Amino acid sequence: MKDGSIRQFGTAFDAFGSRQIRLLDVATSGNQRFGITLSADDRILVRNCSVNHTTDRGRGPSFGLLVTQGGGPVIGGLHSSHHVRIVNSSFRDNAGDGIGSFHTTDSVIEGNLVSGNGATGIAWGGNRSRLMRNRIIRDENGIVVDGTRNVIARNRVSHIRRDGVGVEISPGVSAARGNLLAGNVVAGGATSIRINGELEPGRGGPVDTVVRGNRLLRANRDGVFVALTAKHTLLRHNSARHSQGDGFDVNDRSTKLSRNRAVRNHDLGIEAVRGVNDGGGNIARRNGDPRQCTHIVCR
């Protein structure tokens, strides 16, 4: 489909069990619950599209674009979607999430503008996917990922709502293992980057998350927060500035910190629990708490 405009339907475009569909320069606006839904599809391309102004705020989940299993966005659907590419498109002012995904693998979300949505900018539940070079502006949360071996890199997240999160790794319906957060710039929100704990007892938190080379600015609480049940997190070469809480708040001792920089945060530069893995080269200066760091050596 190319060069179309779809307005004021329940769902503008719905594909189920399809292969090699291309949506190019398609505009949707004013539809009720969904702009575009892709269910159990393979090798789908969405390029240069605009998906704006879904309107339904009271009848259930609402998305600008939803990628999901066969059978709908529920646990136990029949087939995942694979090899979906969402590139150079805009998702603005939708009632719920800008882009949502359930059980999607080997996909690319790159170069999109996601702005002013009522919930999360990109809520990605999938594996082995790349979320890169997107701009997330004025959403409730920026990027929330539940899945394994995803790459979240070079995104710019700003003006997140005061109690929201910039980028979060959070186990939900699936495990959260081996995810990489690299080179993102996050400004605002309650926490810039959060490696969250288990959401259900016994499920466990994220494992083997790498947080590398991110710039974190003006968080309303902490620049980086690592939960107690997040295991084997690596924090390397990140900078946190002007947070209202700590630059880095690390609650699990299997976390390793190397060459991070925390400057002018309101409380501690790095607040780490006893026994944390000190990889060296961490810097904490001009933070509000004169200790600068706990249980780790800082320069």
Secondary structure, DSSP 4 states (H G I P E B T S, - for coil): -BS-EEESSSEEEEEES-BS-EEES-EEES-SSEEEEEES-EEEEEES-EEE----SSSS--EEEEEE-TTSSSTT-S--EEEEEEES-EEES-SSEEEEEEEEES-EEES-EEES-SSEEEEEEEES-EEES-EEES-SEEEEEESSS-EEES-EEEEE-TTSEEEEE--SSS--BS-EEES-EEEESSEEEEE---SSTTT---BS-EEES-EEE--SS-SEEE-TT-BS-EEES-EEES-SS-SEEE--TT-EEES-EEES-SS-SEEE-TT-EEEE--EEES-SSTT-EESS---
